[in-house]
Amino acid sequence: MSNALIKKALSVATSGASISAYLPTPLAKQVIEYIRELNLMRKLIPSFVMNSRTWTKPKRTSGTTAYFIPDGTTATLSSYAAEQITWTAKKLMTYLMVDEEAVEDSLPDVVAQILQDFAESIAEAEELALLQGDTSHTATAPTPESATTANWYIRDARLMFDGIFKVATDDGATAVDAGGASFDEDMINEAIYNLGKYGRNKANLFGLVPSDQAANIRMLDNFKDASKSGLNLASFITGMGSAGESAQGLVTVIYGVQIHRTPQAAACEAVVMHKKACEIGDRRRIKMKSADVIEADQRKYVTSERLAFGFNRKDMTCLISDLDETVSFA
């Protein structure tokens, strides 16, 4: 990255008030690619650029049906109906105060570090919202420190959207009940079955498992050996270790379905889903602005992005519930 371009984009207003400055397009693309490296979901889920705050497309609810019609018989009329699906962009923002001396005197480029920290924080917040988002969750805690599992912080990123695990729980295909057992290949087989026509092409499916289950998978011989249990690791095993885990979170491949580790998933749940079940909309890729706070001899950095998240078909997801949370390293 060009530090000069970063500093120009983060230029300080001479009046001391905040000014708005977009990162140059090539630099913004680099930052987005860095976020993509950190956020697994941006690799698995399709994304598109939004030219306005909302983006709407039709979803067919009923359509043409083919019938056998004998010669001389009036054709049977099909009906067509559709509903609208809307993606609404919402804001993720970070706010940071940095001592001016740290910016002026530090040998490492602090501005570049701030940019990297921004990318890391946004990537983490994005993935948390996409996986565990719940717009109706109780959230009255006034500070992050006072938040609990039952009562989130009032500005928790998970409040932005209903995420994959909530949608799979509430509106997905028939769930697979693990019955308190550890994750195994039979659960993937049942999830593929429950997805119906959406499970036909395994190349379009992927699974998301929590860290606990990923750890157990790596310990099981039948997941390490492609000759057992119908696994197909041949095209993924090179350079990934005996259990096939890559830097992108790939743990293994079961019946053609890639299984990815998602640390932000609940320990007792997993999801198998179609890659076209949902989409990410990027309204404004990245925006940054900065200003001097003269009285405190500090510089203020504000970074933000706007993104949307929505589902094309919620029944393209299948939850695996009630997994054993025990991790065994024996």
ABEGO torsion letter per residue (X at the ends): XBAAAAAAAABBBAAGBBBBBBBBAAAAAAAAAAAAAABAAAAABBBBBBABABBBBBBBABBBBBBBBBBGBBBBBBBBBBBBBBBBBBBBBBBBBBBAAAAAABABBAAAAAAAAAAAAAAAAAAAAAAABBAABBBABABAAABBAABBBAABAAAABBBAAAAAAAABBBBBBAGGBBBBAAAAAAAAAAAEAAAABAAABBBBBBAAAAAAAAABAAAABAABGGBBAAAAABGAEAAGBBAAGBABBBGGBBBBBBAABBAABBBBBBAAABBBBBABABBBBBBBBAAAGBBBBBBBBBBBBBBABAAABBBBBGBBABBBAX
